[in-house]
């Protein structure tokens, strides 16, 4: 599976509100740093817990205009 496939799968999971599927692609020992914020999340469980409030702080619609594979081919589009 390519990185573009993994990224697209993540966008699909976010669009469907399936944060468990999104987190499944990360290793347990992950570190998540959001640019411009001081919070550093250590571990997959901390990352998943932070996603619980995502809908409260994010726009009602998530728009992904697709990803481009390593061969320059456009992938599927998600507009929610």
Buried (B, 14 or more C-beta within 10 A) or exposed (E): EEEBEEBBBBBBBBBEBEBEBBBEBBEEEBEBEEEEEEEEBEBBEBBBEBBEEEEEEEEEEBEBEBBEBEEEEEBEEBEE
